[in-house]
Amino acid sequence: MARPSSYKPEFAEQARKLCLLGATDAELADFFGVSEQTLNNWKTAHPAFLESLKMGKAQADADVADRLYQRAMGYSHPAEKILVVAGTVQREQYTEHYPPDTTAAIFWLKNRKKAAWRDKQEVEHTGKDGGPIQSETVALTAEEAYKRMLDGSA
């Protein structure tokens, strides 16, 4: 007879909230005091648990993507300064502006438009008429090499 599962229905909501904080499956297993294999078994046996994990991870990923996009494009938000003027505390409302972040834009483009923005460019070199590159090995004495260098024919 199989051992009863340690799974409880309230784990689904707890797991969703942990995923919103960026928890990995290994961290979830540690939190619930089980192995990753047990966590995977729960995903199979309890569809609500699996759906909670998916929802939490998807929301966390969407939030990070939104923040990255805002950094790449630049953004503004309301802010408040607290000043002490002549012994009196004053609050001053203003709008904080953040300029576009080039690093965030490059990261975004490299991941969204991989073919156009990746660092590694594939370049194929060919010889005449698309054939192989011809190379020639020439053995020169030191004197011959020196003469060629002076003549500019090296």
N, C-alpha and C positions, 0 to 999 in steps of 0.2 A: 504494500500500500504506500502511495506517495505521501510525502510530508505535506502538511498544509502550507499554502503560500503565505509569506509574510506581508504580501501586498494589502494595502488598505485603500479604499476609494478616495480618501482625502489626499493621497499621494499625487494624484493627477494635478490638482491645483498647486500644490507645493512645487512640483516639478516645473510647471509652467512659469511660476514666479522666479524660480532659480534660473531657468533658461533665459528669462528677460534680463537677468543680471550677467548672462554670458557663460553659465555653467556648461561644462562638457559632460558627456556621458560618464566619464571616469569620476568626475566630481559629484555627479548625481548619485552614482553607485556608492561613493564614500559617504555622502550625506545620509542615504537611506540605510547604510550599514550592510550592503550586499555587494556581490561581485558584479562586474559588467555583464557577465553572462546572465545572471539573474535579472538584471535590468532589461536586457534584450528579451528574455523570456516574458517579462511583464508587458513589453511592447506588443508581443504576439498575442498573449492571453487577454489583455485588457485594451481594447481599441480606444477607449476614452483616454487612457494614459498616453498612448502613442500620439493621439491627436493633440493632447495638451503639450507634449514635447515639441511637436511640429509648430504649433501656434506660437509658443514662447520663443523658439529659435527664429522663426520667420519674423516676428515682431522686433526682436533684438537686432537682427540683420538689417531690417528696414530702417530702424532708428539710426544705426551706424551709417548706413548709406546716405540717409538724409543729412546727417551732420557733416559727412565728408563732402557732399554736394554743396552744402552751405559754405564750408571752408573754401572750396574750390571757386565758388562764384562770388564770395564776399557777402556779408549780411550786416544788418543793424538790429539793435534791440534797445528797449528802454532801460535806463539805468538811473542810479541815484548817487549823488555825492553828499557826504556829510561834512559840513564845514563848521569850524568854531570861529565866529567873528565877534570880537569884543566880548568874549566870555559867554556868548550865546550860541547854542547849537542850531544850525540851519541845515535844512535838507534842500538840495537842488536837483530837480529832475532834468535829465538830458537824454539824448540818443547816442548810444555807443556804436561806432561804425568799425567794422573789420574789413579790410581790403581783401580782394581775392588772394588766395594762397597758391602760388605756382606749384609747389610740391604736391599739394592735394589735387590740383588740376591734372598734373602729369600722372599721378597714381590712378586717378579716375579714368583718364584716357587710355592708359596702358592696359587697364582691366576691361574697359568697355569696347575699345577699338584696337584689339591686339595686333591685327595685321598692319595697321597704319602707324602705331605708336610704339611697337616693341623696340628694345635697344639693339637686339641682334638682327642685322640685315643679312640676308643670304645673297651673296654675290658670286656668280660663276664666271671664271675667267676662261677664255678660249683663245686659240691662235687664229691664224688666217682662215677666213671662210668658215669659222665656227669649229675648226678642227682642233686637235691638241696643240698645246703650246710647245714650240720647238726650242730645245736648249742645246747649247754646244759647250763642251768643256775644252778649254784651251790652256795649255801649259806654257807659261812664259818664264824666261829667266828674269832675274831681278833687273838686269840691264835693259831688256826689251820692255818690261813693264814701266820702267822709268822713262824711256823714250816715248812710249805711247802716252804717258801722263803729260809729258812736256808738249807733245804734238796736239793734245786734246782729243786723241782718237781712242782713249781708254773707255 
